């Protein structure tokens, strides 16, 4: 039996035998998974603070408020949070209606094109021009 047979039959056989400290491996894995996004988030927030307090004058900070002010005024203030959630709900409703309309039109046109050749012939050129059908 060769090493490739062992790997094909049981891919974890060699890794379990080679890794004397599986707990450290799991910890390293989680650090490798969690640390990069946290580092990017820290860099983005740091750049945000830098832009707010270093690049902007005090009179122009309304253009880019600091992150803590955004969280305080947008989430912890009940009236602002209610207004944001109302706007989010309205946006979601409009997007859902648009999705339903686009799906109904798309499926209807696709069924019509698959059932009748004259429909396919008359609609395929305008749809190709619009980029809706690949060549």
Phi, psi and omega in degrees: 000131181266174181292329179292327176296320179295318181292323180288318181290314183219095184295338180270355185297314182284323182292324179291324180285328183278336186263101182283343182234081183293332180294318178296323180296318178295319178296316178298321178298311181295322176296318178294333180274320187271323187296315181300314177296323177295322178294318178295318178299318179296319178296318180295315180293321176297318177295324178297312177298318179300313179297323182288310189266336183259315185277333184255143172289164180298326181287340184253009182289348176293340178289325180218084180291154180293157183302320182294326177291323178295314180295315181296313185280332185266325186255314185277344175273116187300317182295315178296319181296318178298319179295318179295317181292324176296315178296321178296317179297316179298319179296318179295320178296315179297318179296320180293319177297316177299320178296317180296315180296314180296321179294316180297315178296315181296315179292320178298315179293321179296318178295317179298319179293328181281337184269325185233127182294321181296327177293316179298316182295323182278338184255344186290322180294310178298326180286326174294320178297324179281348180085014181279336181236125177287156180287000000 
